[in-house]
């Protein structure tokens, strides 16, 4: 199960706009490859919608069956906002509806959930 936690209005290359929903998965514990310590995190991704801003706002808090999965992608640079460290990542996250193999809305890592 995932939850709609936010929405955003984005611009297409042609200048028109559309609304995306931010989906957040459940809590998971991950072990740091650097320190070996465990930390709590959640997976997030954005999916496109046909909603206007007011309807998207009403969807925040709704739960949807499915999960957010890690997807291998072409490597891209990510800058840790806290440390300034530049990392090369080769994964993103996408929503997978329950019972489906289809993936929706691949999203590159935007921020690390480390504390």
Helices and strands as residue ranges (DSSP letters): E 2-11, E 17-24, E 28-31, E 38-41, E 44-49, H 53-59, E 63-64, E 66-79, E 86-97, E 103-108
